[in-house]
Amino acid sequence: MIGFRVVNLLIPEEPQTLYVRTPSGTWELEKVHDYANGIRAIQNSQCGITYSIEHPVSLGTDGAAACDEAIDRSSGTRRILAAVAGWRPCSAAAPRTV
């Protein structure tokens, strides 16, 4: 399993979970347990963690290589997030709802 925290991602209707299919498998995007504090941070022009994203890649005998392949075959995590809801890195622009 590999995963990342996602900052400043605001999705209309605030779904608890979204699934993103990629060539390497399905990524699960899930609202963090402290979502309300993430929203408050965003409203105060700060970065706020709103979601996490995970991929069930096997970390067996070739763990690092399997993780690299999952990310490469998914065209990179940023592209996945951009496909979900127009996400941009925290430093790239002011927070916005998409």
ZIHU-V195474 format. One record per residue. N is the residue number from 1. RES is the residue in one small letter. OMEGA is omega in whole degrees, 0 to 359 (999 if undefined). BURIAL is + if it has 9 or more other C-alpha atoms within 8 Angstrom, else -. D_FIRST is the distance of its C-alpha to the first C-alpha in Angstrom with 2 decimals. Layout:
n	res	omega	burial	d_first
N	RES	OMEGA	BURIAL	D_FIRST
N	RES	OMEGA	BURIAL	D_FIRST
This chain:
n	res	omega	burial	d_first
1	m	171	-	0.00
2	i	181	-	3.78
3	g	181	-	6.69
4	f	170	-	10.42
5	r	184	+	13.55
6	v	180	+	16.23
7	v	172	+	19.90
8	n	175	+	23.01
9	l	178	+	21.60
10	l	183	+	24.22
11	i	178	+	24.04
12	p	181	-	27.23
13	e	174	-	27.33
14	e	181	-	24.30
15	p	177	-	21.98
16	q	184	-	19.56
17	t	172	-	16.89
18	l	177	-	16.84
19	y	181	-	15.04
20	v	179	+	15.24
21	r	177	-	15.57
22	t	178	+	15.26
23	p	181	-	16.16
24	s	181	+	12.63
25	g	184	+	11.70
26	t	174	+	11.57
27	w	178	+	10.18
28	e	178	+	10.90
29	l	184	+	13.22
30	e	178	+	14.39
31	k	180	+	17.41
32	v	182	+	17.02
33	h	181	-	19.13
34	d	184	-	21.52
35	y	183	+	22.13
36	a	177	-	25.91
37	n	175	-	25.94
38	g	179	+	23.97
39	i	178	+	26.64
40	r	178	+	29.41
41	a	180	+	28.20
42	i	180	+	28.20
43	q	177	-	31.66
44	n	178	-	32.81
45	s	176	-	31.80
46	q	174	-	28.83
47	c	179	+	25.14
48	g	178	+	23.36
49	i	182	+	19.70
50	t	182	+	19.66
51	y	168	+	16.23
52	s	179	+	12.53
53	i	183	+	10.37
54	e	178	+	6.76
55	h	184	+	5.61
56	p	180	+	4.40
57	v	179	+	4.92
58	s	177	-	6.25
59	l	181	+	6.76
60	g	187	-	10.20
61	t	181	-	13.40
62	d	186	-	12.66
63	g	183	+	9.35
64	a	180	-	10.93
65	a	179	-	12.68
66	a	178	+	9.92
67	c	178	+	8.28
68	d	181	-	11.94
69	e	180	+	12.75
70	a	180	+	10.27
71	i	180	+	11.84
72	d	182	-	15.23
73	r	178	+	15.40
74	s	182	+	14.66
75	s	176	-	17.57
76	g	182	+	15.78
77	t	179	-	14.19
78	r	178	-	17.74
79	r	177	+	19.02
80	i	182	+	16.56
81	l	177	+	17.69
82	a	179	+	21.23
83	a	181	-	21.14
84	v	188	-	20.12
85	a	177	+	22.94
86	g	182	-	24.56
87	w	172	+	22.43
88	r	178	-	23.76
89	p	183	-	22.88
90	c	183	+	24.53
91	s	186	-	27.13
92	a	183	-	28.12
93	a	176	-	30.04
94	a	179	-	31.01
95	p	179	-	28.75
96	r	174	-	29.59
97	t	180	-	28.85
98	v	999	-	28.03
